[in-house]
């Protein structure tokens, strides 16, 4: 989705999802431009708690964000080694394989007509050098830069924008996850090689900024070939400050500086994304000098904090980024097509215990897909309390009772077999899906399983590799799961809450509500930001009332970076998504 621009508190409202999901981490893929799904866990940062120590850490990061850049003595050179927790399905930013992990890499390689400035979050020109809005806000004309070349040396022109636009709109190729941004985009024309014009069906608040989602592909390398299976989807050719070098499956993905870049060139020679699904393995790689940057799981930081705070080779960074984790309930079938059951699940799960016992306070609860502190978050709504008695009463009311005394609730439900519907008594059994790789995900899942069993619900935790996990979510082969959304710069709840996104989009629970649909549509055409925020708060109430998600938490990132890297600023949205301004001080050591 697209989420709201970060406000003064440093938090975004809803955003375009990056699907992006990350492992409980998170995902990106959401109410957000949700950058995508992600596993819900460690590299999904969140807002800090209120301890004095955390406040001091956050103040350090805020000074970095607000102060001048540290570029004295900066020069080209050096290699940045970072963990890649999940290997992406590809590196084509238009395709459905796009998630938080692919964007993490490919945003250094490809570009769009515009982008959001990492520091100010204002829209800035990229492949377009300027634009005009006309036709009552429904026509946007972009004037393209004339000195831009793809990494193979071929010039960038309006033909490439046309090709990328056509593939995004093409119903026969796998670009469904990006189409929601452009539902109201009617047509495009290219009057000359350096001008493109987009015609929208109605004036929207993001007719310009939405173009940061349309990443530009090289038409001359894609035309005449199958789009979905093109090898360039794994070895992209873009116009960005880094060019793709290699992808060794199961080991690493490497990008290197583009010395022919049209704009401000990167200082770093290379970024190496080292595949390390297990965070304990990655921590050992950090200690061995194989990684320069690392984000801790809560238990890891509790054990390692003293060592790294006293280590002169590392800088500790504690910072906030808009993201949250959640449990989607599949509303397409019993028992979760009953609102009472979903509300009961939220009462049954002890979220406070997850925050305090598993995350050691490095997280906080929330009640909607807008983040606390944003204009879109309704502070008048209460967090759903842990109340097993209320959960049991709701389940009884919904007809789920333990009729045979075995400790598991059961009910007669309609079952279709061989085209014939019959009533059968079924136990309340839930298959709870999580992505493999993170210990914190497993621990949260086990706590949830135990809480559900206390109210008579049998829950089985199943772990899947990320690619399989996402396929099951997209094909709706789940009862419940653990996911997260990482947010982008603007608010557009259409992606995760509009009913049109329930079949092939990111509306994983299958939430369908006429008022929610009207609000999702109205938000897009509301130009006044306060009015838009009010509508999103109303949508947040509907979601709070109906509980298609059980919202788990928003967490805080605790990271370390080797001190040989200078000008490292963990911005509110991007962090490692824009490392071109980082540089290496050769007087320090570093990764091997």
C-alpha positions in Angstrom: 0.0 0.0 0.0 1.1 3.5 0.3 1.3 5.0 3.8 1.4 8.4 5.0 4.3 10.7 5.0 6.2 10.6 8.3 5.2 13.4 10.6 7.1 15.3 13.2 7.4 12.2 15.5 9.2 10.3 12.8 6.4 7.8 12.2 4.4 7.1 9.1 0.7 6.5 8.9 -0.3 3.9 6.4 2.1 3.3 3.6 2.6 1.6 0.3 3.6 -1.8 1.2 6.9 -3.0 0.1 6.1 -6.8 -0.3 7.2 -6.8 1.0 7.2 -8.8 4.1 10.2 -9.4 6.1 10.7 -12.6 8.3 8.9 -11.8 12.3 11.1 -9.7 11.7 8.5 -9.2 9.0 7.2 -7.7 3.8 7.3 -6.3 3.0 5.2 -5.9 0.4 1.0 -2.2 2.9 -2.1 0.8 4.5 1.3 1.5 3.5 3.0 1.9 0.3 3.6 -1.1 2.1 7.1 -1.8 0.8 6.3 -5.3 1.0 6.0 -8.1 3.2 8.7 -9.2 5.4 9.2 -11.8 8.1 8.2 -10.2 11.3 11.4 -9.9 13.3 14.9 -8.4 13.6 15.5 -6.3 10.6 12.0 -4.8 11.0 12.8 -1.9 13.3 10.2 -0.1 15.4 9.7 2.7 17.7 11.6 2.8 20.9 10.3 2.3 24.4 10.7 5.0 27.0 13.8 3.9 28.9 16.4 6.6 29.5 19.0 4.5 27.9 17.0 3.9 24.7 16.1 7.6 24.7 19.8 8.5 24.7 20.4 6.1 21.8 17.5 7.6 19.8 18.8 11.1 20.5 22.1 10.1 18.8 20.3 9.0 15.7 18.2 12.1 15.6 21.3 14.2 15.7 22.7 12.3 12.8 19.4 12.8 10.9 19.3 16.6 11.6 23.0 17.4 11.5 25.3 18.1 8.5 26.7 15.1 6.6 30.0 13.7 7.7 31.9 14.0 4.4 35.2 15.5 5.4 37.9 13.3 3.8 35.3 11.2 1.9 36.7 9.4 -1.1 35.6 6.5 -3.3 36.5 3.0 -2.2 35.5 0.2 0.2 33.1 -2.7 0.4 30.1 -2.9 2.6 29.1 -6.4 3.8 25.6 -6.9 5.1 23.3 -9.8 6.0 20.7 -11.0 3.5 18.3 -12.9 5.7 16.1 -14.1 2.8 17.1 -14.6 -0.8 14.6 -12.8 -2.9 12.6 -14.4 -5.7 14.1 -12.0 -8.2 15.3 -8.4 -8.6 12.7 -7.0 -11.0 10.9 -4.3 -9.0 7.8 -4.5 -11.1 7.2 -8.2 -10.6 5.3 -10.0 -7.9 8.6 -11.4 -6.6 9.2 -8.0 -5.2 9.4 -8.0 -1.4 11.4 -6.1 1.2 14.5 -8.2 0.5 14.5 -7.6 -3.3 13.9 -3.8 -2.8 16.7 -3.8 -0.3 19.0 -4.5 -3.2 17.4 -3.4 -6.4 16.6 0.1 -5.3 20.3 0.7 -5.7 20.2 -0.6 -9.3 17.0 0.7 -11.0 15.3 4.0 -10.8 12.0 5.7 -11.3 10.9 9.1 -12.6 10.8 10.5 -9.1 11.8 9.4 -5.6 11.3 10.4 -2.0 14.3 12.3 -0.4 15.6 10.1 2.4 16.0 13.0 4.7 13.1 15.3 4.0 10.7 12.7 2.5 9.8 15.3 -0.2 9.3 14.1 -3.8 12.4 14.8 -5.8 13.2 14.4 -9.5 15.2 11.4 -10.6 14.9 10.2 -14.2 12.5 13.1 -14.8 14.1 16.4 -14.3 10.8 18.3 -14.0 7.1 18.0 -14.4 3.8 19.9 -14.7 0.3 19.0 -13.5 -2.6 20.2 -15.6 -6.1 19.2 -16.7 -7.6 19.8 -13.2 -5.0 17.6 -11.6 -5.6 14.7 -13.9 -2.7 15.1 -16.3 1.0 14.9 -15.4 3.7 15.7 -17.9 7.3 14.6 -17.1 10.3 15.9 -18.9 13.0 13.2 -18.9 16.8 13.7 -18.4 18.8 13.5 -21.6 22.1 12.3 -20.2 21.0 9.0 -18.7 22.3 5.6 -19.8 21.5 2.1 -18.8 24.3 0.0 -17.4 24.9 -1.5 -20.8 25.5 1.9 -22.3 22.2 2.3 -24.1 20.4 5.7 -23.6 17.3 6.0 -21.5 14.3 7.4 -23.4 10.5 7.6 -23.2 10.4 4.2 -25.0 11.6 2.6 -21.7 9.0 4.4 -19.7 6.4 3.2 -22.2 7.6 -0.4 -22.0 7.6 -0.4 -18.2 4.1 1.2 -18.1 2.7 -1.3 -20.5 4.1 -4.3 -18.6 2.8 -2.9 -15.3 -0.7 -2.6 -16.9 -0.4 -6.0 -18.7 -2.8 -8.5 -17.2 -0.9 -11.5 -18.6 2.3 -10.9 -16.7 3.1 -11.2 -13.0 2.9 -7.6 -11.9 -0.3 -7.7 -9.9 1.3 -6.4 -6.7 2.1 -3.0 -8.2 -1.1 -2.6 -10.2 -3.1 -1.3 -7.3 -1.0 1.9 -7.2 -2.2 2.7 -10.7 -5.8 1.6 -10.7 -6.9 5.1 -11.7 -4.1 5.7 -14.3 -5.9 5.6 -17.6 -3.3 6.0 -20.3 0.2 7.2 -21.2 1.6 9.0 -24.2 5.1 9.9 -25.3 5.0 12.9 -27.6 8.8 12.8 -28.1 11.8 10.7 -26.8 12.2 12.9 -23.7 8.6 13.6 -22.7 5.9 11.3 -21.2 2.4 12.3 -20.2 0.1 10.4 -17.8 -3.6 10.7 -17.8 -5.5 9.8 -14.7 -9.3 9.3 -14.5 -9.5 11.7 -11.5 -7.3 14.0 -9.5 -5.5 12.1 -6.8 -3.2 13.3 -4.0 -0.3 11.3 -5.3 -0.4 11.7 -9.1 3.3 12.6 -9.0 4.7 10.7 -6.1 3.1 7.4 -7.2 5.6 7.3 -10.0 8.3 6.2 -7.6 6.7 2.8 -7.8 7.1 2.5 -11.5 10.7 1.4 -11.8 12.0 1.8 -15.4 13.2 -1.3 -17.3 15.4 -1.3 -20.4 13.0 -1.9 -23.3 15.7 -2.9 -25.7 16.7 -5.9 -23.5 13.1 -7.1 -22.7 11.2 -6.6 -26.0 10.6 -9.8 -27.9 11.3 -12.0 -24.8 9.0 -13.6 -22.2 8.7 -11.0 -19.4 8.1 -13.4 -16.5 11.1 -15.7 -17.3 13.6 -13.1 -18.6 17.1 -13.8 -17.0 17.3 -10.0 -16.4 14.8 -10.5 -13.6 17.7 -12.0 -11.6 20.5 -10.0 -13.2 19.0 -6.5 -13.7 20.2 -3.7 -15.9 19.2 -0.3 -14.6 20.2 3.3 -14.6 21.1 3.6 -10.9 24.2 4.3 -8.9 25.1 0.6 -8.6 25.2 -2.1 -11.2 24.5 -5.8 -10.7 27.6 -7.9 -10.6 26.7 -11.4 -9.5 24.3 -13.6 -7.7 25.7 -16.9 -6.3 22.6 -18.7 -5.0 22.8 -19.5 -1.3 25.9 -17.4 -0.8 25.8 -13.7 -1.9 24.5 -11.0 -4.2 27.0 -8.4 -5.2 26.4 -4.9 -6.7 29.2 -2.5 -7.7 29.4 1.3 -8.2 28.3 2.6 -11.5 31.2 4.9 -12.5 29.1 6.2 -15.4 26.1 7.2 -13.3 24.4 10.3 -14.5 24.0 11.8 -11.0 25.9 11.9 -7.7 28.1 8.8 -7.6 28.4 6.4 -4.7 31.5 6.4 -2.6 31.4 2.6 -2.0 33.0 0.3 -4.5 30.6 -2.6 -3.7 27.8 -3.8 -1.5 27.9 -7.5 -0.8 24.6 -9.1 0.5 25.7 -12.3 2.2 23.0 -14.9 2.5 22.6 -15.9 6.2 19.1 -17.0 7.1 20.1 -17.8 10.7 20.7 -14.8 12.8 23.1 -16.6 15.2 25.2 -17.5 12.2 25.1 -13.9 11.0 26.2 -12.7 14.5 29.2 -15.0 14.3 30.0 -13.6 10.8 29.9 -10.1 12.4 32.3 -11.2 15.1 34.6 -12.9 12.5 34.7 -9.7 10.3 32.6 -11.1 7.5 29.8 -8.5 8.1 30.0 -4.7 8.7 26.3 -4.1 9.6 24.0 -6.2 11.7 20.6 -5.9 13.3 20.1 -7.9 16.5 17.2 -10.0 17.6 16.0 -9.0 21.1 17.6 -12.0 22.9 20.9 -11.5 21.0 21.1 -7.9 22.1 20.4 -8.7 25.7 23.4 -11.1 25.6 25.7 -9.0 23.5 25.0 -5.4 24.5 27.8 -5.0 27.0 30.4 -6.4 24.5 29.4 -4.2 21.6 28.8 -1.0 23.6 32.4 -1.3 24.8 33.9 -2.4 21.4 35.8 0.5 19.9 35.4 -0.9 16.4 31.6 -0.6 16.3 29.0 2.1 16.6 25.6 1.2 18.2 22.5 2.6 16.4 19.1 2.4 18.0 16.4 3.9 15.7 12.8 3.8 14.6 11.4 2.8 11.3 7.7 2.5 10.4 6.9 -1.2 10.4 4.7 -3.6 12.4 4.0 -7.3 12.7 0.6 -8.9 12.7 -1.5 -12.1 12.4 -3.9 -12.3 9.5 -6.9 -14.5 9.9 -8.2 -16.1 6.7 -11.8 -14.8 6.6 -12.6 -16.8 3.5 -13.7 -19.8 5.4 -14.8 -21.0 8.9 -14.0 -20.3 11.6 -12.5 -16.9 10.9 -15.4 -15.7 8.7 -17.1 -15.0 12.0 -16.1 -11.6 13.6 -16.7 -12.9 17.1 -14.1 -15.6 16.6 -11.5 -13.1 15.3 -12.1 -10.8 18.3 -11.8 -13.8 20.6 -8.4 -14.6 19.1 -7.2 -11.1 19.9 -8.4 -11.4 23.4 -6.8 -14.8 23.9 -3.3 -13.8 22.9 -1.2 -12.1 25.5 0.5 -9.3 23.6 1.9 -7.7 26.6 3.8 -10.8 27.4 5.3 -10.9 23.9 6.5 -7.3 24.3 8.0 -7.7 27.7 9.1 -11.3 27.8 10.2 -11.9 24.2 11.2 -8.5 23.0 12.5 -7.3 26.4 10.6 -4.0 26.0 12.1 -3.2 22.6 8.7 -3.0 21.1 5.2 -1.6 21.7 1.7 -2.6 20.9 -0.6 -0.9 18.4 -4.2 -1.4 17.2 -4.2 -0.4 13.5 -2.1 -0.3 10.4 -1.3 3.3 11.0 1.6 3.7 13.4 1.3 5.4 16.8 2.4 9.1 16.6 1.0 9.6 13.1 -2.0 11.7 12.2 -3.8 8.6 10.9 -3.5 6.7 14.3 -6.6 7.0 16.5 -5.5 7.5 20.0 -9.1 7.2 21.2 -9.2 3.5 20.4 -8.1 1.1 23.1 -5.7 -1.8 22.7 -7.6 -5.1 22.9 -6.8 -6.5 26.4 -5.6 -10.0 27.1 -8.9 -11.5 28.5 -9.2 -15.3 28.1 -12.6 -15.2 29.9 -14.0 -12.8 27.3 -12.4 -14.9 24.5 -14.1 -18.0 25.8 -17.4 -16.2 26.0 -17.2 -15.0 22.4 -16.3 -18.5 21.2 -19.3 -20.0 23.1 -21.5 -17.3 21.5 -20.2 -18.3 18.1 -21.2 -21.9 18.7 -17.7 -23.3 19.5 -18.1 -25.5 22.6 -16.2 -28.4 24.0 -19.0 -31.0 23.6 -16.9 -34.1 24.4 -14.7 -32.8 27.2 -11.4 -33.3 25.4 -10.3 -29.7 26.0 -10.8 -28.7 22.3 -13.8 -26.7 21.2 -15.9 -28.2 18.3 -18.9 -27.3 16.2 -21.0 -28.6 13.3 -19.8 -26.8 10.2 -20.7 -27.1 6.5 -18.3 -29.2 4.5 -18.3 -29.7 0.8 -17.1 -33.1 -0.5 -17.4 -34.3 -4.1 -19.8 -31.4 -4.9 -22.1 -32.2 -2.0 -22.4 -30.1 1.2 -22.9 -31.8 4.5 -22.7 -30.8 8.2 -19.9 -32.3 10.1 -18.6 -31.8 13.6 -15.1 -30.4 13.5 -12.6 -29.5 16.2 -11.4 -25.9 16.3 -8.0 -26.5 14.9 -5.7 -23.8 13.5 -2.7 -24.2 11.3 -0.4 -21.3 12.2 2.2 -20.5 9.4 5.5 -18.8 10.1 8.6 -18.2 8.0 11.6 -20.3 9.0 14.9 -18.7 10.0 14.3 -16.6 13.1 14.2 -17.9 16.7 12.0 -14.9 17.8 9.3 -16.0 15.2 9.3 -19.5 16.7 9.1 -18.2 20.2 6.2 -15.8 19.4 4.4 -18.6 17.6 4.7 -20.9 20.5 3.4 -18.3 22.9 0.4 -17.8 20.7 -0.1 -21.5 20.4 -0.2 -21.9 24.2 -2.6 -18.9 24.6 -5.0 -20.3 22.1 -5.0 -23.8 23.6 -5.9 -22.2 27.0 -9.2 -21.2 25.4 -9.9 -24.5 23.7 -8.3 -23.9 20.3 -5.9 -26.5 19.0 -3.0 -24.7 17.1 -0.3 -26.3 15.1 2.8 -24.2 14.1 4.2 -24.9 10.7 7.4 -23.4 9.4 8.2 -22.8 5.7 11.0 -21.3 3.7 10.2 -17.8 2.7 9.4 -18.5 -1.0 7.0 -21.3 0.0 5.5 -19.2 2.8 4.7 -16.3 0.5 3.1 -18.6 -2.1 0.8 -20.1 0.5 -0.2 -16.6 1.6 -0.8 -15.5 -2.0 -2.9 -18.6 -2.8 -4.8 -18.3 0.5 -3.6 -21.7 1.8 -3.5 -20.7 5.4 -5.7 -20.3 8.5 -3.4 -17.9 10.3 0.1 -16.7 9.9 2.8 -14.3 11.2 3.8 -11.4 9.0 4.9 -7.8 9.0 4.5 -4.8 6.8 7.3 -2.3 6.3 5.9 1.1 5.3 7.0 3.6 2.8 6.5 7.4 2.6 2.8 7.9 1.9 -0.6 6.7 3.1 -2.7 4.6 0.8 -4.7 1.9 2.6 -6.1 0.5 -0.7 -3.5 -2.2 -1.0 -4.3 -4.1 2.1 -7.9 -3.2 2.9 -9.8 -2.8 -0.4 -11.9 -5.8 -1.3 -10.5 -5.8 -4.9 -7.1 -6.8 -3.4 -8.5 -9.9 -1.7 -8.1 -12.2 -4.6 -4.7 -11.4 -6.1 -3.4 -8.5 -4.0 -2.1 -8.0 -0.5 -5.4 -8.2 1.3 -4.3 -11.5 2.8 -7.2 -12.0 5.2 -9.8 -11.4 2.5 -11.3 -8.4 4.3 -14.4 -7.1 2.6 -16.5 -4.2 3.9 -18.4 -1.7 1.8 -17.6 1.2 4.1 -13.9 0.3 4.1 -13.9 0.2 0.3 -15.5 3.6 0.1 -12.9 5.0 2.5 -10.0 3.4 0.6 -11.3 5.0 -2.6 -12.0 8.4 -1.0 -8.6 8.6 0.6 -7.0 8.6 -2.9 -9.0 11.6 -4.1 -8.8 13.6 -0.9 -6.1 16.3 -1.4 -6.4 17.8 2.1 -4.0 15.8 4.4 -6.0 16.4 7.5 -9.2 15.2 5.9 -7.3 12.2 4.5 -6.0 11.4 7.9 -9.5 11.6 9.4 -10.8 9.1 6.8 -7.9 6.7 7.6 -8.7 6.9 11.3 -12.3 5.9 10.5 -10.9 3.0 8.5 -8.7 2.1 11.4 -11.8 1.9 13.6 -13.4 -0.6 11.1 -10.3 -2.7 11.2 -10.2 -2.5 15.0 -13.9 -3.5 15.2 -13.6 -6.4 12.8 -10.1 -7.7 13.6 -9.0 -9.1 10.2 -5.6 -8.8 11.8 -4.5 -9.3 15.3 -1.8 -6.6 15.5 1.2 -7.8 17.4 3.7 -5.0 17.8 5.9 -2.3 16.4 9.5 -2.9 17.3 12.8 -1.0 17.6 15.9 -1.8 15.7 19.2 -2.2 17.5 22.0 -2.3 15.0 25.8 -2.0 14.9 28.0 -0.7 12.1 31.8 -1.0 11.9 33.3 2.4 12.6 35.3 2.4 9.4 32.0 3.5 7.7 31.3 7.2 8.0 28.2 9.3 7.3 25.9 6.3 8.2 22.5 7.8 8.8 19.5 5.5 9.6 16.8 7.6 8.0 13.2 7.1 9.0 12.3 5.1 5.9 15.3 3.9 3.9 18.3 3.1 6.1 20.2 0.5 4.0 18.1 1.2 1.0 20.2 4.2 0.2 23.9 3.7 1.2 25.4 5.7 -1.6 26.5 8.4 0.8 28.3 6.1 3.1 32.1 6.1 2.8 35.0 4.2 4.3 37.7 5.5 6.6 40.8 3.5 5.7 42.4 4.1 9.1 40.0 1.5 10.6 39.7 -2.3 10.0 36.6 -3.9 8.6 35.0 -7.0 7.1 37.0 -9.5 5.2 
